[in-house]
Amino acid sequence: MSYQVNVLDSRDEHELSPGRREELLQSLARRVGSLGLATPALFLLHSHRPLSFLGSQSLFFFAPILGVFFDPGRIEEYGRLLSDRGNIDRLIELLEQ
């Protein structure tokens, strides 16, 4: 018996929907802006863009510890958000507005 998995056609069941992705990005941009941290956030996002995937993996690694202080589901969502550099570019756009 042979098992074949078509990786290109399979969609990760935990993948964020485009609507949820945009909602998280806008929420994050509003929160950073309301704290007056838009400029430092832009500086860090521009300079650390190549490391966004590493940051997402760090969130997944530290999720059990962070889960004590924050909602574990939210940690996973932000980890998935950071794993795509396109989301970092969109967050930069939102912060620059």
N, C-alpha and C positions, 0 to 999 in steps of 0.2 A: 504494500500500500504506500502510495507516495503522497506527501503533503507538500503543496506548493502555496507560497504566499506571494501575492503580487504587491510588492512594497509600494510601487508607484500609485496603485489604485486604493490602497488601504488608507483610511483617514484615522488619525489618532482620536480615540473616543474622548480624550481629555482635552483636545485642542479647543482653544477659545474661539467662539463665534466672532465674526467681524463686528457685530453690534456690541458684544460684551467687551471686546478688545478696545473699541473706541470709548466705551463708557469708562473703563479703567484708566485709560490714558487721559481723558478729560478730567476725571476726578483727581488724578495725581497732579495734573498741571494746575488745577484750581487750588489744591491744598498747598503746593509749593509756592504759588503766587500769593496766596493769602498770608503765608508766613514771611513774605518778603525775601524769599530765597531764590528767586528766578535767575538772577545773574550768577550766583555761585553754582546753581544747578546746571545752567547752560555751559559754564566753563567745564565742569566735571563731565557732563555728557559728551561734549565735543572731544575732550582729551582722552576719555576712557571708552569711546565707542567700540574700538576693536576688542575690548575685554568684556563686552556685554554678555556674551555666552558664558564666560567664566563666572561672571557675577550671578547669572541665573543658576548655574550648577552649584554655586556656593549656597544660594538660598535653599535649594533642594537638600543639600547636605546638612545644613543647620536647621532645617524645618522642625525636627523633633524638639530642639531647644527653644526656637522662636515660637513654636506652638504653645508654649506655656504663657507667653505674653500677648500673642496675636492670634487671630483666627487662622487655623491651619489651612482652610480652603482658600483664603485670601493669599496666603504665602505661596501656595501652589500656583494660583492665577498669576501673581506677579512674577514668579519664576518662569512660567511659560511666556509671559509678556516680554521679559528681558532676553529670552533665548533667540528672538528675531531682531536683527539690527534695524529692520524697517520700522519696527515699533519705536526704537530709540530716535530715529529720524522724525517720526510723527510727533513724539513727545517734544522734541526740540522745536518743531514748527508751532505747537500749541503754546509753548513757553515764550516764544518770540512774539506772539500776538499781543 
